[in-house]
């Protein structure tokens, strides 16, 4: 049942807390990427080990999102959100005081665990607290906060790393988390419990977590034979998970949401495609601008922030529009516009102008900004109140797995065209070819996403 009423909620404070969380944590997470070279130097990390400073966080976050979304529906969304912030703060402090690479990677895995508790509940809390006519607006503000954080990250991360060292990123994040925790405890008295009479599905969870871990880890290591084996085992495990969940009385992930609710299924698929086709864009173009165009990291960063800035601006207005216009059409149009931007990048060459890249990034930013908020609104409005937590967690899982698949696609293309060599003038043409193939794959994914966003005519719930 819902343990609160609208009178119990200080919605302005709640919105400020969720916006601040969605701004600052992505900011710090992305800022860490700028500090990776310094971390590698201090701890003598190989390229593979260094990649796990980022991948470990994403993997841990992705595999625990769904279970914690279900737990939040059962024992309280604010409670899990609060505990997640506490664990995240402790893990962040451990990151800051890490004495070697393995301890840092462990701390990042622990950080991802706390992040799963936070992001598996944030959107569910917002949707629970605000009436249907305000959902698009508050979703748009929260989505915009993520993009603004990602926009600021390269610049702020570079300044802090250069002036105070990489550990300062984690210390500042820990301090911020502390104030968020105090605000939750003192200002948010409401609680949302919609499935307290249900039992937790341990069998499904114990199948889901290792299967997701094997799938994501294996895919990130392709194309080796062992990676193919792990990926296949992970897929088989998830197939078994689907059959088990369909027979479970209280499933950790209600598969009927996917089989009976076309809006929920297609919108989550679109979210996965969106992140799979976008997350690695900055990574690939950062290398292209620095190795091919010979720009400095700072100059490359100033170009790359074009996309998230445009996304942040557009997502605010697209969120408001989705309260008035069918969000399916907005999401599909947004994905279609993104196809144009990605299609342009297929034709980049060594002599492609920076202006061309900025235009393509602007189009991409507009398209993704138009897609994200309405698509989120569709997912959250397509389910009943007792599924808000699991819907929020499922959406976050699509985001995290999409990010890892995006990086895996880029890494696989680099492996095929460039091999194990470092990028240099001698293989720059091979690198450019791999970039073109990556953007071609991303374009095809977005074309599929354009149509998946249109699927489903089920009337959205307005609870």
N, C-alpha and C positions, 0 to 999 in steps of 0.2 A: 504494500500500500504506500501511498504518498504521505510521508510523515510531516508535511508542512503545508502551509497555505501561502498565498501571495503576500499576506500581511507580515509573515515571518521573515521575508527576504528583503535585504537591502540590495536591490538589483544593481544599483550603480556601483557599489563596492564589489559585488560579485563579478560584474562585467570588467571592472578595472583589474581585478586579480587574474581573471582568465586571459585578458588582453596582455597584461604584463608577463604572464607565464609564457604565452604564445609568442611574445616578442623576444624576451631575454634568453630563453633556453635555446631556440634555434640560432640566435645570434652567437652565443658562446660556443655552440656545437660547431657551427661553420667557421668561427674564428680560430678554433683549434687547428683546422686544416692549414691555415697560414703558418702556424707554429711547427708543423711537422718536420721541416728540415732542421730546425734547431733541436727538436726532441731527438731526431735521428742521430745528430752529431753528439749530443750529450750521452746518450745511452748506447751508441754504436749499433743502431738497429739496421737490419737489412731492409730492402724494399718490401719484402713479403711481411716481415714483422711490423714494419711501420704502417702498412695498409690495415693491420688489425687494430690499430689505435682508433681508426674510424669504423671499420667493419664490425669490430666487436660490439660497439655501442648499438649499431643498427640491428645486428643479429639478435642480441639479447632483448632489445626492445620489441622486435617483431614477434618473437616466439611466445612472449608472455602477455601481449596485449589482449588477446581474446580471453584467456582464463581470467585475467583481472577485470575485464569488462563484465563478465558473468558474476564474479565475486562482488563487484560494486552494485549490481542490480539486487543482490541478495542481502548484503549487510550495510550498504549505504555508500552512495557515490562520493559525498563529501569526505567521508572517513578514508576511503581508499585514495582519494586525491591528496588528502593531508599526509597520510602515511607515505605516499609516493614522493612528496616533496621532502619529507624528512630523510628517507633513504637516499634520494638524489643528492641532498646536501652532504650527507656523510660520505657518499661515494666521491663527490666532487672534492672534498677535503683530502681524501685518500689519493686522488689523482694529483693534487697539488704537492703532496709530500712524497710522491713515488720516488724510490731510490734506484729502480732499474726498469727496463722495458717491460718485463713480464708482469711486474706489480702494477704498472700503469695500464696494461691491457686488461688485467684482472679488474682493476678499479673501473675501467670503462665498461666492462661487462656488467658490473654491479650497478653502475650509473644507468645503463640501459634498462635494468630491472626496475629501478625506481621510476624511470621515464615512462615505462609501460603502464604503471599505476596512474601516472598523471594524465597521459594522453589518451588512455583508455576511458577516461571519465570526464575530461574537460568539456567536450562538446555535449555530452549527455546532460551535464549539470546546467549548461547554458540553455539547452532546449527545454529542460524541465522547469526552469525558473521563468522563462519569458513566454508570453502568449503567442499563438500562431502568427498573428499579424506583424510581430516584431522579429520573428526568427531570422528572416533573410538579412535584416540589418545587423543583428548581433553576430551572426555567422560571418558576414562580410567584414566586420571590424576585427574579429578574431583571425580570419584568414589573412587580412591585410597586415596584421601585427606580425605574422610569421614572415611574410615577404619583406616587410620593412627591416625586421631583424636580420634576414639573410642579406639585405642590401647593405646594411651598415657593417656586417661582419668582416669583410676583407680589409676595410680601412681601419676599423677599430682594432681588429686582431693584429694587424701589422704594426700599428702604433704601440700597443701594449707589449707585444713580443719584443719589439726593438728597444723600448725604453725600460720596461720592468721585467722582461723575461717571460717565458711561456707559462710558468707556474702562476703568474698574476691572473691569467684568464680563469683558472679554476678557483683561485681565492675570491675574486670578484663575484663569480657565479655563486659560490657558497654563501657569501654575505647576502646577495640578493635573495637566495632561497630562504635564508633565515627570516628575512622581513616578510616574505610571502607566507611562511608558516605562521608567524605571529598574526598576520592579517586574517588568515583563515580561522585560527583559533578564537580570536577576539571579535571578529566582525561577522562571520558567517555562522549563524546559529541554526539555520535550516538543515534538514537532511532529506534525502530522497532514497527510499527503499521500495522497490516495486515488486520484488520476487522473493520476499523473506520466507515464504512457506516452501520454497523449492530446496532440493538437496543438490550439493555440488557433484558434478560428474567427474569423478576421479579417473575412471577408465578412459573416457574420451580425452581428458587432459593428458594422461600419460602416453597416449598414442600420438596426440597432436604435437606436443612440444618436441620430442626427438625427430618426428617426421619433418616438421618445419625446419629444424636445425640442420638436418642432413640435406634437405633440398636446397636451402639457401647457401650452406657452406659448399656443397658440391658444385652448384652452379657458379659460384664465385671462383672456383678453381679450374673450370673447363679450359682447355679440352683434354686434359690428361685422362687416362683410362680409369684411375681410381676416382676422379671427380665425377665421371659419367656414372660409375657404379653407385656412388653416394647419392647422386641426383635421382637415379632410377629408384633406389630403395626409399628415398624420401617421398617420391610420387606415389609409390605403392602404399606406403604408410598412410598418406593422406586419403587415398581411395578407400582404404580400410576404415579410416576415421569417419568418412562420410556415411558408410553403411552402418557403423556402430551408432553414430549420432541420430540417424533416422529412426532407430529402434529404441533410443533412450527416452525415458519419461521426462527427465530434466537435463537435456543436453547442454554441454558447455557452449556449443554453437548450434543454434536451432537451424538445421539445414532447410526446414520448410520455408524460412525467410528467402532462400535462394530459389527453391523449386516452385513456390506458390506466389512469390512477390517479384514480378518481373522488374519493377522499378528498382527495388533494392538490389537485385542481382546485377542488372545491367549498369546501374550507377556505380556500384563497387568495382565492376570490371572496368568501367571508364576511368575511375580514380586510379586503379592499378596501371592502366595503359598510360594515363597522363604522367605519372611519376616515372614509369619505365622509359618514357620517351623524352623526359625533360631533365632528370637529375644529373645526368652525365654531360649535358650540354656545356655547362660552365667548366667542367674538368677538361673536356676535349678542346674547347676554344681557348682556354687558358694556355694549354700546351701549344696550340697552333699560333697564338699571338706572340708567345715568347720565343718559340723555336723557329717559326717560319717568318714572322714579321719582325723578330728581334726586338720586341718591346720589353721594358722592365716589368717586374711583377706588379709594381704600383700602377703603371700605365695600363697593363692588361686588366687589372682589377677595376680601374675607372671605366673601362669599356664594358666589362661584364655586368656591372651594376645596373646597366640600362634595363635589362629584362626584369629583375625583381622590383625595381622602382615603378615601372609601368604596371606590373602585376598588382602591386600594393594599391595603387591609385584606382585601377579599374575594378578590383575585387570589392572595394567599399561600395561602389555604385551598383555593381552587378548583384551584390547581396540585397540591396534595397529593391532593385528591379524584380528579383525573384519572388518578392512578396506580392507583386502586382501582375507579373507576366509568368506564364507557365515556365518553370525553371528548366524543363527538358529542352525547350527550344534555345534558351540562352546557353546552356551547357554545350549543346550540339554545335551551335554557331561558333562558340568559343573554340571548340576543338577543331572545327573547320578552318578558322582563321590561323590556328597554330600550324596546320598542315602547310599553309602558304609560307610561313616563316621557315619551317624545317626544309621545305622543298627548295627554297633559295640557298640554304646552306649546303645542299648536295653539290652545288656548282662552285664551291670555293676552290681556289687555286693558290699557288704560292704568291701570285701577284694580285690577288683579290684585295680591293681597298678596304680600309678600316670602316669607311662610311657605309659600305655595303653590309658589313657585319652588324653595325649598329642598327641599321634599318631592319635587318632580319630579326635581331634581338628585340626591337621595339614591337614588331608584329607578333612575335612569340609571347612577349609579356602581355600584350593586349588580349591575345587569344586565351592564354592560361588564366589570366585574371577574370575574364568573362566566364570561364568554365568552372573554376574551383568553388566559389561561394554558392552558385545555384545548384551544382552537383551535390554539395554537402547538404544543402537544404532539402533536396530530393530524398537523399538517403535517410536523414533523420525524420522527415515528415511522412515517410512511407511505412513506418512501424508503429506499433502500440507503445504506450508509456513504459510498460514492463520490459521492453526490449531496447530502450534508449542506450543503456550501458553497453550492451553487446554490439549495437549498431555503431556507436562511437568507436569502440575497440576494433571492430571489423574494418571500418574506414581507415583508422590509423595503421592497421596491419597492411592494408592495401598500399598505403603510402610507404611504409618501411620496406616491404618486399619489392615494391616497384623501384625504389631507390637502389636496392642491391642488384636487382636484375638489370637496371640501367647501367650500373658500373660494370657488371659482368659482361654485358654486350660490348661495351667499349673495350674492356680488357681483352676479350676474345678476339676482337678485330685487330687490336694492336699486336696480339700474339701471332696472328696469321700473317699480317703484312710486314711487321717490323721484327718480330721474333723477340729474343731475350736481350737484344742489343739496346744500349742507351740511345735515345734520339739524338741525332747529330746531322751535320750538313750532308754526310755521305748517304744517309737513308731518309732524308727529309721528304723526298717524293713518295716513298713508300708510306711514310706517316700521313701525308696529305691524302693519299688514296684510301687509307684506313679510315680517316675522318669522314670522307665522302660516303663510304659504305655505312658507317655508323649513322649518319644523318639520313641516309636512304632507308635504313631499317626503322629509325624513329618516325620517319614520314609515313611509312606503311602502317605502323602501329597507330598513329594518330588518325589515319583514314578509317581504320577499324573502329577506333574510339568515337569518331563522329557519328557512326551509325549505332553503336551500342548505347550512346546517350539518348537516342530517340526511342529505344525499346520500352514497351510497357505503357499501358493506358490506365493502370489502376489509379483510382482517385487517392490523392495524398491525404493522410489523416491530419486532422486539425484539432489536436488535443491540447 
